[in-house]
Each structure stands twice: as structure tokens, then as C-alpha cells.
Amino acid sequence: MSAVLLALVACTRPEPPSPPVFVRSGLVTAAGEGRTLADGRRFEARAWAPGDRVGGDVAPRVAECTALAEVGLGDLTQLVARGISAPDTALAFDGDGGRLAVGTYLGEILVLDGWTGEVRARRRVAESAIKRVAWSPDGRELYAVEQSVDGLLRALDPETLDDRATFRMADDLESSAPPGPDDVYGLYTLPGAYGLDIGDDGTLVLVGAHGWDAPEGRRNRSRVWRLARTDVGFDVVAAWPEAPADATFLALAAEGGRVAVSVSRSAGGPDPVGIPVGGVAVLDRATLVPTAALRPEPLQPWFDRAFVWEAIGLHGDRTTLGLADGRVWRPDRVRELGTPLLAGDVPIAATLGHLVDAGDVVLAITSGTSIPYSASRPDLQPPEAHPQEDTLFALDPTTLATLWTWRGEEALHGLTVRDRWVAVGVGPKPGHDEPDRYGVLVLDRTRGGSGVERIAASCGTGQPVFFRTAIAPDGRLAVASFPRKAGDAVVGEYRVTLFL
């Protein structure tokens, strides 16, 4: 080696160390202490606040959202091309967040490593969607419920996904013919699960609903069961109502010793007696005996019936509902958020579809602007945006007064709350094709200030997200996303992404 080359080698400076990546619950570094990630970097769990110094680096105001893994869930191209816009996908971390269960729109169940995304088990169990997944308290069993001809609840071995026991909802709800190949939305005419909660005692509360067209007309059947897992199967400990209801139960909320189900109806004829159609039934969890039947008065003249979807807040003795007419409702108090206003001579509204009572705050989300279905010309397009559209509201749990809000340029859909973290699905407004706006916004409830000051991270997906996400105990986030239409093409893939 020449003297000149030796001198050049001697003068070569070492590469500076890569700066740490500040994620919500710690630091990601090229080397050091902590868990090794799939890409070889290390994660160190560590509390930090904006402005903190770590070595020569200053912590940012908003954390970076690092994708740990992406796992494909199958081909949805043709279904999206034919109109499916939000394919049901179920997600659930186990007790310590080490495993993630996934139930897909294509009838598959997966168990993934909660850090690396490694597929530990995968099985297709149904010709139609998996609606809910949940873990037993000890993590030794995985439960999955489908929307199918039989409407099966399955108890599965998490290692192999073999069936250990099944419960057939169609025995109570009846069955109906499978949809034809060209019926994109026919899946939803089959009996399916609309809620699954696992208690600390290991018992399950399951909500099933079935709405279908029969020769004699439209029919509805719904029921709530409390099930105990036995050595040989499931025992029905309690059920409500005594016979399946001529109604549709669309959502479940559970807290402490209470559960609540939202009640709607699409069948003809008079409403069934004792079933709060257009409202919510609150039940004792142990016995499923009703303790309250909440039926808000319709907001005339725009709505002839109240409607509650996934907007039931339970805490202590409080029950708070979010209504499709834009109201936050309690028996003794009402707060108007997205209620109809006149834009010229056209009524516009913003639905309340998601609400959570987190104890110290009630969180609610309004949708984009729509025209009430009872308007004289519901085929019109909204002439302008409702002033409260696509807004996250944090309300005082006692008075329902506004504590803070967040509203950006995106459409909002979905609300997941766990401990300090609040996850909200976002996407571009209708009529805009902006892939960089798709993803999940994460807010930190423990921060003070306005909604903007509470933003902890923004996790981009580049494609639409399903509105139900999952949050691990340490804050890791699981998000299902799916292809979108871009003109005549379908762009993207059906996948689940793990974010840190």
C-alpha cells in the first residue's frame, strides 16, 4: 500500500452515529440496549417529553411513528372494484401485547408476533368475514366470531388455530341463503356477531344479529348471550331477550358489571314490545336482566327515529349515547354537536358515530357533512360543510361542556381509547385523492392544552384504514388498511401494519 493511500486511510473519519428516533413510548436507535426490532435496530422503553435532551439530540413535540411490520391479508382488488369500501377486519392484542390476532374480511384468522409481525398461525375458517376476535384472560385460547350461514363463535388453539369448541348463533337467529357471487353486500344478510366481550372471570358476552329478506317480507332476529367456556364447549349462562328479538342489535359496550347494546330494526310491522328500538338496552352483565331501556326522542322534523351505532359510553352509573342526528344524549342532559342546520334551504348535519366514556373525559367524533334522510330532497349534495363536521370532541364527563377539540383537514372515522392513548382514523375528504392523508392520528390524553397540543404521533398508511384499530398495553398500534379506487384502477393492498 502506498504512503499516500495509507495517509488517506488514516484520515478517514468514522461515520457519525445515527440520531435516535423518538417514538411515543421510547427511543429507537441503531445500537444500544433494549429489544431488537425486525430491521436490526433497538427499541428502548423510555419516558421523554418534548424538548428533553438525549445526548446531543432534542426530543420533538410530535413523536415519529415507526412501522414495525406489514402483513398481507389477501386479495381484495375485485371486491373493492365492485364497491366494498370498508372491509370488516378484527384486531386484538393479547394481555401483554406479545401476540396480535387478526380476523379478515376474507374469512381468515391470523396470529402474529406483536413486535415483528411474524405469522405464527394462519387459517381460513369461513367463506365470509371474521367480525370479532378476542383473547381469553390467560391467553391460552383465542375466540373468533364470523358472519356466515351458521354464524359460528369458535374457541381456537392459538398455536394451531384448530377448533376446540363452537357455538352456533344461527340456532337462535335462524339462517338464510348465502348471497350470490354478484351480491357484494350480501354478506351482511347472514347471521353475524356485532359485539364480543370477555370478562375477567372468563365468561363471554356475545351479541348476534340477523336481518334478511324472506318470502313473507323483511325479517330481523337478534340476541345477547352470556357464555361460559366448559371442557366440552360453551354453556349458555344467560340470554336476552327470552326469545330472539324482532330487531337488530348493532353494537356492544361493556364496563364493570354492565353491558349495553344498540337496537335498530329493518323488518316491517310494529316494533316488538319491551325492546328499545332506536335506542339502547342496558343489561346486568351477570344475568343479562335489563336495568334500563333508553330511547331518545327523535329530532323532528329531520329524523323520525333516533339511531345509535358504535357510540355508547359506560362509566360507573353513567350512560352516554352519541346519536346519528348529531346529539350527545343522556336521560338528564343533551349536548348538540352535529345537529341539523340550514344551508340556504338545505339541511346539513354531522353524525355522531363513535363515542367513548373514558372516565375523566367523554370523547366523541362527528362525521363528514350529510343531509338528513327525512329531508324533502335527500338526493341533494350538501351545499357546504357543517361547522362541526369531522371533529374530535373532548367533553366534561359531568356537564358535557367542551374541554378541548381537534379538527384538521382530514375526514375522521373510528375511535379507539386505551389508557393514555386515543387513536383516530383519518383520510382525505370526499372527492380528494391524497394518499398522504390516510392513516391514524394518535393523541395523548395525559397532555394538557388544546387538541393540537395533545397530538402524539401521526401514522401514515398511504391507503384507507378500517375504523377499528387495536392498541397494545405499551402503546403499539395495529391498523388494518385496504386498497382504494383511483379512477378506474384499484391501488394498494389489504394488510395490517404494526406501528411503534
Secondary structure, DSSP 4 states (H G I P E B T S, - for coil): --HHHHHHHHHPPPPPPPPPEEETTEEEESSSSSEEPTTS-EEEE----TT-EETTEE--SSB---EEEEEE----HHHHHTT--S---EEEE-TTSSEEEEE-TTSEEEEEETTT--EEEEEE--SS-EEEEEE-TTSS-EEEEE-SSS-EEEEE-TTT--EEEEEETHHHH---PPPPTT-TTGGGGS-EEEEEEE-TTS-EEEEEEEEEEETTEEEEEEEEEEEEE-SSSEEEEEEEEEEEESSEEEEEEEETTEEEEEEE--SSSSPPTT--TTEEEEEETTT--EEEEE-PPP-TTT-SS--EEEEEEEETTEEEEEETTSEEEETTEEEESS--EEETTEEEEEEEEEEEE-SS-EEEEEEEEE--TTSS-TTSPPSS--TTSS-EEEE-TTT--EEEEE--SSEEEEEEEETTEEEEEEEPPTT---GGG-EEEEEETTS-SSTGGGEEEEEE-SS-B-S--EE-TTS-EEEEE--EEETTEEES--EEEEE-
